[in-house]
Amino acid sequence: MTKLFSIGIVLSALILSISSCKKNTADDLPKNDINIANGTAGAYLTNGKGQTLYMFANDADGISSCTGACESLWIPFTVDLTTAKLDANLQATDFATITRANGNKQVTYKGWPLYSYSPSTSDSYGNTSNVAEAAGSTKGDGFSGLWFMAKPDYTVMLANKQLTGLDGNNYKSDYTIGTGTTTYFTDASGFTLYTFSADSLSNNKFTKVDLTNYAAFPFFQPDHITVPSILDKTLFASFTFAGKTQVTYKGWPLYFSAQDAIRGSNKAVSVGVPGKWQVAVKNITDAPR
């Protein structure tokens, strides 16, 4: 009897030990509310369910432009940042919230509102519904040329906004007065990147050698290049001018404008004559030699 009793105690202890181990497996531990995943396109942000988080080019000014029907396809990401658990490689200071029209708090990353993707699907009867994108899927990346996975290391992003000059006039993509959005380059924080129409291949013809006018149009000079999926990273390069590095796209030197005090602004389009300073765009012709 004593021997059987002892065996029973040992078995009970073993079962408790196994049970305890199971409770502490990775699958059962609390997950981060915001994570970093890695795929063929590099690192990108996901929510606590492993679903990819996205940025919208229309939101370069930090204000959500996805309202109405858009919200059924692109779900605003909400989480309480005061208690949220972040991946160890993310900085809490990069996250904030904005208040949507319905009062909900949407999370932003480096000023860009975040969304998850919920594409529309049809069943065999022709009924449509929106189903949340599966964990690990990135099919929303590049959607309409305006939606991109949220990457922690972007140095170039895209904006899709109305051009409004320092003169207060609205401009179309051809720099004639009128309304309509233009898709153009910004840095990771949504500040517009420009080209100077008089420049040539890796040749800055605006900045003085003594840099006395540098503050008006500072150089774009990130320490690396990470771009949205619809852009070709190999078309970016750099050169040195007056001891400073300046990044180029298709040979065109890239600049910021001191006139753009806030993200999403593109006031330099009317400086000088409209079109003298142009927003940098994907399909610009190669810089002349």
VEXDREN-2710 file (C-alpha; in Angstrom, 1 decimal):
% VEXDREN-2710
k/r/px/py/pz
1/MET/0.0/0.0/0.0
2/THR/2.8/2.4/0.9
3/LYS/4.6/1.7/-2.3
4/LEU/1.4/2.3/-4.4
5/PHE/0.8/5.5/-2.4
6/SER/4.3/6.7/-3.2
7/ILE/3.9/6.0/-6.8
8/GLY/0.6/7.9/-6.8
9/ILE/2.4/10.9/-5.3
10/VAL/5.1/10.8/-7.9
11/LEU/2.6/10.6/-10.8
12/SER/0.6/13.5/-9.3
13/ALA/3.7/15.6/-9.1
14/LEU/4.7/14.7/-12.7
15/ILE/1.2/15.7/-14.0
16/LEU/1.3/19.0/-12.1
17/SER/4.8/19.6/-13.5
18/ILE/3.7/18.9/-17.1
19/SER/0.6/21.1/-16.6
20/SER/2.8/23.9/-15.2
21/CYS/5.1/23.7/-18.2
22/LYS/2.2/23.9/-20.6
23/LYS/0.9/27.0/-19.1
24/ASN/4.2/28.7/-19.6
25/THR/4.7/27.9/-23.3
26/ALA/5.2/30.8/-25.8
27/ASP/1.6/30.3/-27.1
28/ASP/0.1/30.9/-23.7
29/LEU/2.2/33.9/-22.6
30/PRO/0.7/37.4/-23.1
31/LYS/1.4/38.7/-26.6
32/ASN/2.5/42.2/-27.5
33/ASP/-0.2/44.6/-28.7
34/ILE/2.2/45.8/-31.3
35/ASN/4.8/43.6/-32.8
36/ILE/7.5/43.5/-35.5
37/ALA/7.3/40.7/-38.0
38/ASN/9.9/39.8/-40.6
39/GLY/9.2/38.7/-44.2
40/THR/10.7/38.8/-47.7
41/ALA/10.0/42.6/-47.7
42/GLY/11.8/43.1/-44.4
43/ALA/10.4/44.2/-41.0
44/TYR/6.9/45.5/-40.6
45/LEU/4.4/46.2/-37.8
46/THR/1.6/43.9/-36.8
47/ASN/-1.2/44.0/-34.2
48/GLY/-1.6/41.6/-31.3
49/LYS/-3.2/39.0/-33.6
50/GLY/-0.3/39.1/-36.0
51/GLN/-2.2/41.0/-38.6
52/THR/-0.2/43.5/-40.7
53/LEU/-0.6/47.2/-40.0
54/TYR/-0.8/49.7/-42.8
55/MET/-0.2/53.4/-43.6
56/PHE/-2.3/55.4/-46.1
57/ALA/-0.6/58.0/-48.4
58/ASN/-3.6/60.3/-48.0
59/ASP/-2.7/60.6/-44.3
60/ALA/0.7/62.3/-44.7
61/ASP/-0.5/65.2/-42.7
62/GLY/-1.2/62.9/-39.8
63/ILE/-5.0/63.1/-40.1
64/SER/-7.0/60.1/-41.1
65/SER/-8.6/60.4/-44.6
66/CYS/-10.2/56.9/-44.4
67/THR/-13.8/57.5/-43.5
68/GLY/-17.2/56.0/-44.4
69/ALA/-17.0/53.0/-46.7
70/CYS/-13.2/53.0/-46.5
71/GLU/-13.4/52.0/-42.8
72/SER/-15.0/48.7/-43.7
73/LEU/-12.0/47.8/-45.8
74/TRP/-9.3/49.4/-43.7
75/ILE/-10.0/49.1/-40.0
76/PRO/-8.5/51.9/-37.8
77/PHE/-6.1/50.4/-35.3
78/THR/-7.1/51.1/-31.7
79/VAL/-5.3/50.1/-28.5
80/ASP/-4.8/51.7/-25.1
81/LEU/-1.2/53.0/-25.4
82/THR/-1.0/53.6/-21.6
83/THR/-1.1/49.8/-21.1
84/ALA/0.0/48.5/-24.5
85/LYS/2.9/46.0/-24.7
86/LEU/5.3/46.8/-27.5
87/ASP/7.9/44.7/-29.3
88/ALA/11.3/45.4/-27.6
89/ASN/12.6/46.9/-30.8
90/LEU/9.9/49.6/-30.9
91/GLN/10.0/53.0/-29.2
92/ALA/6.9/54.1/-27.2
93/THR/7.6/57.7/-28.2
94/ASP/7.0/56.8/-31.9
95/PHE/3.3/56.0/-31.1
96/ALA/0.5/58.4/-30.3
97/THR/-3.3/58.6/-30.9
98/ILE/-5.7/60.8/-32.9
99/THR/-9.4/61.2/-32.3
100/ARG/-11.6/60.1/-35.1
101/ALA/-15.0/61.7/-35.9
102/ASN/-16.8/58.9/-33.9
103/GLY/-14.7/59.7/-30.9
104/ASN/-12.5/56.5/-31.1
105/LYS/-8.8/56.9/-30.6
106/GLN/-6.7/55.7/-33.5
107/VAL/-3.1/54.8/-33.0
108/THR/-0.4/56.5/-35.1
109/TYR/3.2/55.5/-35.8
110/LYS/5.6/58.3/-36.5
111/GLY/2.5/60.4/-37.2
112/TRP/1.0/58.0/-39.7
113/PRO/-2.5/56.6/-38.6
114/LEU/-2.4/52.8/-38.6
115/TYR/-5.0/50.4/-40.0
116/SER/-5.5/46.6/-40.5
117/TYR/-6.8/45.2/-43.8
118/SER/-10.2/43.6/-44.1
119/PRO/-10.8/42.8/-47.8
120/SER/-14.2/42.1/-49.3
121/THR/-14.9/38.5/-50.2
122/SER/-17.9/36.7/-51.9
123/ASP/-19.4/33.4/-51.1
124/SER/-20.9/30.9/-53.6
125/TYR/-24.2/32.7/-53.4
126/GLY/-22.7/36.0/-54.4
127/ASN/-23.0/37.5/-50.9
128/THR/-20.1/39.8/-50.0
129/SER/-18.6/40.5/-46.6
130/ASN/-15.3/41.8/-45.2
131/VAL/-13.0/39.3/-43.6
132/ALA/-10.0/40.3/-41.6
133/GLU/-6.7/39.6/-43.3
134/ALA/-5.0/36.5/-42.0
135/ALA/-2.0/36.8/-39.7
136/GLY/1.2/36.9/-41.7
137/SER/-0.5/38.1/-44.9
138/THR/0.6/41.4/-46.5
139/LYS/-1.8/41.4/-49.5
140/GLY/-2.9/45.0/-48.7
141/ASP/0.6/46.3/-49.4
142/GLY/0.6/48.5/-52.5
143/PHE/-3.2/48.5/-52.7
144/SER/-4.2/51.3/-55.2
145/GLY/-0.6/52.6/-55.0
146/LEU/-1.6/54.3/-51.8
147/TRP/-1.6/51.7/-49.0
148/PHE/1.6/50.3/-47.6
149/MET/2.7/48.0/-44.8
150/ALA/3.9/50.0/-41.8
151/LYS/7.7/49.5/-41.7
152/PRO/9.8/50.7/-38.8
153/ASP/12.7/51.8/-41.0
154/TYR/11.1/53.8/-43.9
155/THR/13.2/56.8/-45.0
156/VAL/11.0/57.5/-48.0
157/MET/7.2/57.5/-48.0
158/LEU/4.4/58.6/-50.3
159/ALA/1.9/61.3/-49.9
160/ASN/-1.3/61.8/-52.0
161/LYS/-2.4/65.3/-51.3
162/GLN/-3.6/68.6/-52.8
163/LEU/-0.6/70.8/-53.8
164/THR/-1.1/74.2/-52.1
165/GLY/1.6/76.8/-52.6
166/LEU/2.9/79.5/-50.3
167/ASP/0.8/81.9/-52.4
168/GLY/-2.4/80.1/-51.1
169/ASN/-3.3/78.8/-54.6
170/ASN/-4.1/75.1/-55.2
171/TYR/-2.1/73.5/-58.0
172/LYS/-2.6/70.4/-60.1
173/SER/0.2/68.0/-60.9
174/ASP/1.3/70.1/-63.9
175/TYR/1.7/73.2/-61.7
176/THR/-1.2/75.0/-63.2
177/ILE/-3.8/76.4/-60.8
178/GLY/-6.6/73.9/-60.0
179/THR/-7.6/71.1/-57.6
180/GLY/-6.7/67.5/-57.6
181/THR/-4.3/65.3/-55.6
182/THR/-0.7/64.5/-56.5
183/THR/1.2/61.4/-55.3
184/TYR/4.7/62.4/-54.3
185/PHE/7.6/61.6/-52.0
186/THR/8.0/62.5/-48.4
187/ASP/10.4/61.4/-45.7
188/ALA/9.3/59.0/-43.0
189/SER/7.7/61.8/-41.0
190/GLY/5.6/63.1/-43.9
191/PHE/7.7/66.1/-44.9
192/THR/7.7/66.8/-48.6
193/LEU/10.7/66.1/-50.8
194/TYR/11.4/68.4/-53.8
195/THR/13.5/68.6/-56.9
196/PHE/14.9/71.8/-58.4
197/SER/14.0/72.2/-62.0
198/ALA/17.4/73.7/-62.9
199/ASP/19.4/70.8/-61.5
200/SER/21.0/68.1/-63.6
201/LEU/22.4/64.6/-62.9
202/SER/23.8/64.6/-59.4
203/ASN/24.4/68.3/-59.8
204/ASN/23.0/70.7/-57.3
205/LYS/22.7/74.1/-59.0
206/PHE/20.7/75.9/-56.2
207/THR/22.8/75.7/-53.1
208/LYS/25.7/78.0/-52.8
209/VAL/29.1/76.5/-52.1
210/ASP/29.4/78.5/-48.9
211/LEU/25.9/77.1/-47.9
212/THR/24.5/80.6/-47.1
213/ASN/21.2/79.6/-48.7
214/TYR/21.2/76.0/-47.4
215/ALA/18.6/76.7/-44.7
216/ALA/15.9/77.6/-47.4
217/PHE/16.1/74.1/-49.0
218/PRO/18.1/71.7/-46.8
219/PHE/19.3/68.4/-48.3
220/PHE/17.6/65.1/-47.9
221/GLN/20.3/62.9/-46.4
222/PRO/19.1/59.8/-44.5
223/ASP/21.6/57.2/-43.5
224/HIS/19.9/54.5/-45.5
225/ILE/17.1/54.1/-48.0
226/THR/14.0/52.1/-47.3
227/VAL/11.1/52.8/-49.7
228/PRO/7.4/51.7/-50.2
229/SER/7.0/48.5/-52.3
230/ILE/5.9/50.4/-55.5
231/LEU/9.2/52.3/-55.6
232/ASP/12.6/51.0/-57.0
233/LYS/15.2/51.5/-54.3
234/THR/18.0/51.2/-56.9
235/LEU/16.9/54.5/-58.4
236/PHE/18.1/56.3/-55.3
237/ALA/21.8/57.3/-55.0
238/SER/23.8/60.1/-53.4
239/PHE/26.6/62.5/-54.0
240/THR/28.6/65.0/-51.9
241/PHE/28.2/68.8/-52.2
242/ALA/30.1/71.3/-50.0
243/GLY/30.9/68.5/-47.6
244/LYS/27.3/67.3/-47.2
245/THR/25.7/64.2/-48.6
246/GLN/22.6/64.7/-50.7
247/VAL/20.3/61.8/-51.9
248/THR/19.1/61.7/-55.4
249/TYR/16.3/60.0/-57.3
250/LYS/16.8/59.2/-60.9
251/GLY/19.7/61.6/-60.6
252/TRP/17.7/64.5/-59.3
253/PRO/19.0/66.0/-56.0
254/LEU/16.3/65.9/-53.3
255/TYR/15.5/68.7/-50.9
256/PHE/13.2/69.8/-48.1
257/SER/11.7/73.2/-47.9
258/ALA/11.9/75.5/-44.9
259/GLN/8.4/76.8/-45.9
260/ASP/6.9/73.4/-44.9
261/ALA/6.7/74.0/-41.1
262/ILE/4.2/71.1/-40.7
263/ARG/4.0/67.6/-42.2
264/GLY/1.9/67.3/-45.3
265/SER/2.6/70.8/-46.5
266/ASN/4.0/71.4/-50.0
267/LYS/4.2/75.2/-50.1
268/ALA/7.4/75.4/-52.1
269/VAL/5.5/74.5/-55.3
270/SER/4.8/78.2/-55.8
271/VAL/8.3/79.6/-54.8
272/GLY/9.8/81.5/-57.7
273/VAL/7.4/80.5/-60.4
274/PRO/5.1/77.5/-60.0
275/GLY/7.0/74.4/-61.1
276/LYS/10.5/75.8/-60.4
277/TRP/10.4/73.6/-57.3
278/GLN/8.5/70.4/-57.9
279/VAL/7.4/67.7/-55.5
280/ALA/9.5/64.5/-56.2
281/VAL/7.4/61.9/-58.0
282/LYS/7.8/58.3/-59.0
283/ASN/7.6/58.9/-62.8
284/ILE/9.8/61.9/-63.1
285/THR/12.1/61.8/-66.2
286/ASP/15.7/61.1/-65.5
287/ALA/17.8/64.1/-64.6
288/PRO/19.6/65.6/-67.7
289/ARG/23.4/65.2/-67.9
END
